[in-house]
Amino acid sequence: MIERPLPSSSAVEAATRFAHRRLTPAEFRAYVDAPVSEAERKEALRLIRWFKNRYPTPADRLAYARRSYARWTAHRPHSPRD
């Protein structure tokens, strides 16, 4: 495993503020209406191909989604499972 330094507390705070910011309707529309670049399209298709190869059947994909959801919600203070 590659060890990476932890981000500084100020970097974490800045990322948290950015992630939780409120967009105006105009800012939201500008983001949503922006065209997808060729590089973004190619990357999305690459990731879809990888996912379909890694989880080839619908059952495999559902099992992955269930495991991931359980992992994502396991340590949340207000998990829907509580």
N, C-alpha and C positions, 0 to 999 in steps of 0.2 A: 504494500500500500504506500502511496506517495503521501508524505506528510507535508501539509501546507500550513503556513502560519495563519492563525485566527485573525479575522479582521478587527480593526480597532473599534472601540465602543462608539467613537464618533462616526465611523463608517456604517456601523450597524444602525445607529440612530438615524443617519441620513437616508439609508435604504428603507427603513421603516416609515419615515415621514413620506418618502416618495411613493411607497407602495400603498399607503393609506390616504393619499391626497384625494381631494374631491375635484373632479373635472367639471368644467362648465359644459352645458349641452353642446356648445360650439367646439370645444376641445375634443369631446367624445366623438362628434360627427367627423371632425378632421382626421382623427385616428382611424376610425372605422371605415371611412370612405377612401383612405389612402390606397393607391394601387399596390398590389403585391409585386415586389421586385423579382426578377428572374432568379437571382441567387436565393431568395426566400422560397420560391416555388420549388427549385431544385432540392433545397435542403428538406423541405416538407416531404417531397416525394421519396427522398433517400430514407428518411425516418420511417415513413409508411412501409416501404419495402423491407426495412430491417425488422419492424414490428411484425409484419405478416410472415416473415421467414422464422422469426423467433417463436411466434405463437400462431401456427399455421391454421388451426381450426377455430371456429366460433367458441367451442367449449374451452379451448386453451386461453382465448382472449378473455372470456368471462372469469375464468379461474384467476388469471392475472389481475383483473380489475378488482375482484373480491379480496385477494391478498393485499393488493395495494391500498384499497380503502381501509381495510383493517389496520394496516401499518400506519396510515396517515392519521387515523382517528384514535389510535391506541393511547396516546399520551396527551391528548387535548383535554383541557380542564372541563369543558362542557361538551364532551363527546355525545353524539346522538345515541350512542349505545347505553348511556347512563340511565 
